[in-house]
Amino acid sequence: MVTLKQMTSKEFDTFLERAVQNYAEEKTEAGNWAPEEALENSKQDFQRLLPERENSADNYLYTIWDEEIEAGSIWLAKIGKEAGYIYDIYIDPAHQGKGYGKQAMLEIEEVAKDLGFNRIELHVFGHNQAARNLYEKLDYEITNLIMAKKLS
């Protein structure tokens, strides 16, 4: 049974280190950022979005727990009067494939409803097929699609 618990300062430190690095790598793999600028760009984005760390206004950061197992984290932010945005969901590799991602997504939907949101949005990198499959199974629909072609 997955539960979401508000992230502690110590958990936020772990989350931030992992998330900044992962975001930089994803943006580089997607061709959005050059490798030499990716880490600094990522740090700047996180500082802008979470200026007060885990206590930043209109941001809801949770650690995903299954009893005593810390399985990952999820970050929901308010982006409009009635809309939320999932900036990040992470399941520790040792716990992937066990349904934690799906359960956490269902739990965050309940959190969003309690916050008065009537819609949740998220971004998924095109190369992340596993995430796309999960979101489609949970009835998320494509609202925008950006395509690119590298020219030689």
HELIX and SHEET records of a PDB file:
HELIX    1   1 SER A    9  GLU A   29  1                                  21    
HELIX    2   2 PRO A   35  LEU A   49  1                                  15    
HELIX    3   3 ARG A   53  ASN A   55  5                                   3    
HELIX    4   4 PRO A   93  HIS A   95  5                                   3    
HELIX    5   5 TYR A  100  ASP A  114  1                                  15    
HELIX    6   6 GLN A  129  LYS A  137  1                                   9    
SHEET    1   A 5 VAL A   2  GLN A   6  0                                        
SHEET    2   A 5 ASN A  59  ASP A  66 -1                                        
SHEET    3   A 5 ILE A  69  GLY A  80 -1                                        
SHEET    4   A 5 ALA A  83  ILE A  91 -1                                        
SHEET    5   A 5 ARG A 119  LEU A 122  1                                        
END                                                                             
